[in-house]
Amino acid sequence: MFTPNEREVRGWPGRIEGERVIQLAAQTLEAFFSGGGQAREHEEYRLEDVRLVAPIRRPPSFRDFYAFEQHVKNAAAVVGRPGVPDEWYEIPVFYFSNPAAIYGPEEDIPYPEGSRALDYELEAAAVIGANGKIAGFTILNDWSARDLQQKEMRVGLGPAKGKDFATSIGPVVVTPDELGELRLEMVARVNERSARAGTSATCTTHGKRSSRRPGATRGSYRATCSAPARSGRGASSSTATSAGSSPAT
């Protein structure tokens, strides 16, 4: 989704080819994919003359999966659980997050007032299209207020407000054919220092300061994520700025 710099709109679906963006005749990217990924082409813009926004602004459903065994083991160790429960191997485990709190690149992220443990998680998101098939992939930054989340989880229900205040995605959706074998490197960096590693994307976090705003503590940091496509066309990058304390990692 994009908007021309000279004429701000809510967002138009488009296809990126090299240094140009071609507008597609669909109201939203959701409509484009649910319609089978076909649409007429309209105007063409230079990439430098547009601003990319969240590709899916209001998904009908947003499920965040507990998909990696090592992640489950690490989380269990933090809270004192004995290990990975048998049920994790039997059913797909996820929680429903907030589809009304989706943010795109360069957007300020609000978060719960008083939180001192704002955290990020670099994740790959699958966008489901027509007939339940994967239409494409994008970068997802799962923001968390860890101090609030820990209190919620001790009660035995959640996560809730510790997670549902913001999720950054985009700015582009890369189709499966562009990603090839999906064997892409994933690295997260905090203030230019490598913090985490995995596969499927690259994430860089840059330190930044900002003034106080309602509901936020002083300071902020920026997370930038990118997933290179096989041909270069459709390569994705995303930057989100969050007012708050330094991240807990």
C-alpha positions as CSV (number, residue, x, y, z in Angstrom):
1,M,0.0,0.0,0.0
2,F,1.3,3.5,-0.8
3,T,0.3,7.1,-1.0
4,P,1.7,9.7,-3.4
5,N,3.8,12.4,-1.5
6,E,2.1,15.2,-3.4
7,R,-1.4,13.9,-2.7
8,E,-2.0,12.1,0.6
9,V,-4.6,9.3,0.4
10,R,-5.5,6.5,2.9
11,G,-3.5,4.1,0.8
12,W,-3.6,2.4,-2.6
13,P,-2.5,-1.1,-3.5
14,G,0.5,-1.2,-5.8
15,R,3.1,-3.4,-7.2
16,I,6.8,-2.5,-6.9
17,E,9.0,-3.1,-9.9
18,G,12.5,-1.8,-9.5
19,E,12.3,1.9,-8.7
20,R,8.7,2.3,-9.7
21,V,5.3,1.6,-8.1
22,I,2.3,0.6,-10.3
23,Q,-1.1,1.3,-8.8
24,L,-3.5,-1.6,-8.9
25,A,-7.3,-1.4,-9.3
26,A,-8.3,-2.7,-5.9
27,Q,-9.6,-0.9,-2.8
28,T,-7.2,-2.7,-0.5
29,L,-4.5,-5.3,-0.6
30,E,-6.9,-7.7,1.2
31,A,-9.3,-7.3,-1.6
32,F,-6.6,-7.9,-4.2
33,F,-5.5,-11.2,-2.6
34,S,-8.9,-12.4,-1.8
35,G,-9.8,-11.8,-5.4
36,G,-7.0,-14.2,-6.6
37,G,-4.2,-11.6,-6.9
38,Q,-5.4,-10.1,-10.2
39,A,-6.3,-6.5,-10.9
40,R,-6.0,-3.9,-13.7
41,E,-3.1,-1.5,-13.6
42,H,-3.6,2.3,-13.2
43,E,-1.0,5.1,-12.8
44,E,2.7,4.6,-12.3
45,Y,4.9,6.5,-9.8
46,R,8.5,6.7,-9.0
47,L,9.3,4.9,-5.8
48,E,10.9,8.1,-4.4
49,D,7.7,10.0,-5.0
50,V,5.5,7.8,-2.7
51,R,5.3,6.9,0.9
52,L,4.8,3.2,1.7
53,V,2.2,2.4,4.5
54,A,1.1,-0.8,6.3
55,P,0.2,-3.3,3.5
56,I,-2.7,-4.7,5.6
57,R,-4.3,-1.9,7.7
58,R,-7.1,-3.9,9.3
59,P,-6.8,-7.6,8.9
60,P,-10.0,-9.6,9.7
61,S,-8.0,-11.8,12.0
62,F,-4.4,-11.6,13.4
63,R,-3.0,-14.8,15.0
64,D,0.5,-14.8,16.5
65,F,1.9,-18.3,16.7
66,Y,4.2,-20.0,19.2
67,A,6.0,-21.8,16.4
68,F,9.6,-22.5,17.4
69,E,10.6,-25.1,19.9
70,Q,13.6,-23.2,21.2
71,H,11.5,-20.1,21.8
72,V,9.1,-22.2,23.9
73,K,12.1,-23.7,25.8
74,N,13.5,-20.2,26.5
75,A,10.2,-18.8,27.7
76,A,9.7,-21.8,30.0
77,A,13.1,-21.2,31.6
78,V,12.3,-17.6,32.2
79,V,9.1,-18.3,34.1
80,G,10.3,-21.5,35.8
81,R,8.3,-24.0,33.9
82,P,9.8,-27.5,33.5
83,G,10.0,-27.4,29.6
84,V,8.0,-27.7,26.5
85,P,4.5,-29.1,27.3
86,D,3.3,-32.2,25.4
87,E,0.4,-30.2,24.0
88,W,2.7,-27.9,22.1
89,Y,3.5,-30.9,19.8
90,E,-0.1,-31.8,19.3
91,I,-1.9,-28.5,18.4
92,P,-1.0,-25.2,16.7
93,V,-0.5,-22.8,19.6
94,F,-1.3,-19.1,19.1
95,Y,-3.1,-16.1,20.6
96,F,-5.4,-13.6,18.9
97,S,-3.8,-10.2,18.8
98,N,-5.4,-6.8,18.0
99,P,-6.2,-6.2,14.3
100,A,-7.2,-2.7,15.1
101,A,-3.7,-1.7,16.3
102,I,-1.7,-2.2,13.1
103,Y,1.1,0.3,12.2
104,G,3.2,0.8,9.2
105,P,6.7,2.1,8.5
106,E,7.8,5.3,10.2
107,E,4.7,5.5,12.4
108,D,4.9,6.4,16.1
109,I,3.9,3.5,18.4
110,P,1.8,4.3,21.5
111,Y,2.2,1.9,24.4
112,P,0.8,1.4,27.9
113,E,1.6,4.4,30.2
114,G,4.2,3.6,32.8
115,S,5.7,0.6,31.1
116,R,9.5,0.4,31.6
117,A,10.1,-2.7,29.6
118,L,9.1,-2.1,26.0
119,D,10.4,-4.9,23.8
120,Y,10.3,-5.9,20.2
121,E,10.2,-9.3,18.4
122,L,11.2,-9.7,14.8
123,E,8.8,-12.1,13.1
124,A,7.8,-13.2,9.6
125,A,4.1,-12.9,8.9
126,A,2.1,-15.0,6.3
127,V,-0.8,-13.2,4.6
128,I,-3.6,-15.6,3.8
129,G,-5.4,-15.0,0.5
130,A,-8.1,-16.7,-1.6
131,N,-9.0,-20.3,-0.7
132,G,-6.9,-20.2,2.5
133,K,-3.6,-20.2,0.6
134,I,-0.6,-18.1,1.5
135,A,-0.7,-15.0,-0.7
136,G,2.6,-13.6,0.5
137,F,4.9,-12.8,3.4
138,T,5.8,-9.6,5.2
139,I,7.9,-8.4,8.2
140,L,6.2,-8.1,11.5
141,N,7.4,-6.3,14.7
142,D,5.6,-7.7,17.7
143,W,5.8,-4.9,20.3
144,S,5.5,-6.0,23.9
145,A,5.3,-4.3,27.3
146,R,7.0,-7.1,29.2
147,D,6.4,-5.8,32.7
148,L,2.7,-5.6,32.1
149,Q,2.7,-8.9,30.3
150,Q,4.4,-10.7,33.2
151,K,1.7,-9.5,35.6
152,E,-1.0,-10.7,33.2
153,M,0.5,-14.1,32.7
154,R,0.9,-14.8,36.4
155,V,-2.9,-14.6,36.7
156,G,-3.1,-17.5,34.2
157,L,-4.8,-15.7,31.3
158,G,-3.3,-13.6,28.5
159,P,-1.3,-12.0,27.0
160,A,-3.6,-9.1,26.7
161,K,-2.7,-5.4,27.2
162,G,1.0,-6.3,27.4
163,K,0.8,-7.2,23.7
164,D,-2.3,-5.7,21.9
165,F,-1.3,-2.0,21.8
166,A,0.7,-2.1,18.6
167,T,2.1,-4.3,15.8
168,S,4.2,-3.0,13.0
169,I,4.1,-4.7,9.6
170,G,5.4,-4.1,6.0
171,P,5.8,-2.1,4.1
172,V,5.4,-4.7,1.3
173,V,4.1,-8.2,1.0
174,V,6.4,-10.4,-1.0
175,T,4.8,-13.3,-2.9
176,P,6.1,-16.8,-2.3
177,D,7.7,-17.0,-5.8
178,E,9.8,-14.0,-5.1
179,L,11.2,-15.5,-1.9
180,G,12.4,-18.7,-3.5
181,E,13.3,-21.4,-0.9
182,L,12.6,-19.1,2.1
183,R,16.1,-19.6,3.3
184,L,16.9,-16.0,4.2
185,E,19.0,-14.8,7.1
186,M,17.4,-13.1,10.1
187,V,19.4,-10.8,12.4
188,A,18.1,-8.4,15.0
189,R,20.4,-5.5,16.1
190,V,20.0,-3.0,19.0
191,N,21.9,0.2,18.4
192,E,24.0,-1.5,15.7
193,R,24.9,-4.4,17.9
194,S,23.7,-7.9,16.9
195,A,21.2,-9.2,19.5
196,R,19.5,-12.2,17.9
197,A,19.8,-14.4,14.9
198,G,17.6,-16.8,12.9
199,T,16.3,-17.1,9.4
200,S,13.9,-15.4,7.0
201,A,14.6,-11.7,7.5
202,T,17.0,-9.0,8.7
203,C,16.1,-6.5,11.4
204,T,18.2,-3.5,12.6
205,T,17.3,-1.3,15.6
206,H,18.7,2.2,15.9
207,G,18.8,4.3,19.1
208,K,16.9,7.6,19.0
209,R,15.7,10.2,21.5
210,S,12.4,12.0,21.4
211,S,10.4,14.5,23.5
212,R,7.7,13.4,26.0
213,R,4.2,12.8,24.6
214,P,0.9,11.8,26.3
215,G,1.0,8.2,27.6
216,A,4.7,7.8,27.0
217,T,8.0,7.9,29.0
218,R,10.9,9.9,27.6
219,G,13.0,8.4,24.9
220,S,12.4,6.1,21.9
221,Y,14.1,3.6,19.6
222,R,13.6,2.6,16.0
223,A,13.3,-0.9,14.6
224,T,14.1,-1.4,10.9
225,C,13.4,-4.8,9.2
226,S,14.0,-6.1,5.7
227,A,13.4,-9.3,3.8
228,P,15.4,-9.6,0.5
229,A,13.5,-11.1,-2.4
230,R,15.1,-13.5,-4.8
231,S,15.0,-11.1,-7.8
232,G,15.3,-7.9,-5.7
233,R,11.8,-6.8,-6.8
234,G,9.5,-6.7,-3.8
235,A,12.3,-6.5,-1.3
236,S,10.8,-5.3,1.9
237,S,11.9,-2.9,4.7
238,S,10.0,-1.5,7.7
239,T,10.8,1.2,10.3
240,A,8.8,1.8,13.4
241,T,9.5,4.5,16.0
242,S,8.3,3.9,19.5
243,A,8.2,6.4,22.3
244,G,9.4,4.8,25.5
245,S,12.2,3.5,27.6
246,S,15.1,1.5,26.2
247,P,14.2,-2.0,25.0
248,A,14.5,-5.0,27.3
249,T,16.2,-7.8,25.4
